[in-house]
């Protein structure tokens, strides 16, 4: 029983996996925001160029 308790304490002390998960979630969130911003900007740029082409 003592060995099991020590093993659980050892696992709880090591948080490298938790840090890796946090970085992965942060990168995923940044990627989602970038894709959304590029999509929105692309749509706006396309509309602007269509207006310019239409007026020429």
SVG drawing of the C-alpha trace seen along z (x, -y; Angstrom):
<svg xmlns="http://www.w3.org/2000/svg" viewBox="-19 -53 27 55">
<polyline fill="none" stroke="black" stroke-width="0.4" points="0.0,0.0 2.9,-2.3 4.4,-1.8 1.1,-2.6 0.8,-5.8 4.4,-6.8 3.7,-6.0 0.6,-8.3 2.6,-11.1 5.3,-10.7 2.9,-11.0 1.2,-14.1 4.6,-15.8 5.5,-15.5 3.6,-18.1 5.5,-18.1 2.6,-16.4 0.2,-19.0 2.4,-21.8 2.6,-20.1 -1.2,-19.8 -1.6,-23.5 0.8,-24.5 -1.1,-22.3 -4.4,-23.9 -2.9,-27.4 -1.5,-26.6 -4.8,-25.1 -6.7,-28.3 -4.2,-30.5 -4.6,-28.5 -8.4,-28.7 -8.2,-32.5 -5.7,-32.9 -7.9,-30.8 -10.9,-32.9 -9.1,-36.2 -7.6,-35.1 -11.0,-33.9 -12.7,-37.2 -9.9,-39.3 -10.0,-37.2 -13.7,-37.7 -13.3,-41.5 -10.4,-41.8 -12.3,-39.8 -15.3,-42.1 -13.0,-45.2 -11.4,-43.9 -14.8,-43.0 -15.9,-46.6 -12.8,-48.0 -13.1,-45.6 -16.8,-46.5 -16.1,-50.3 -13.4,-49.9"/>
</svg>
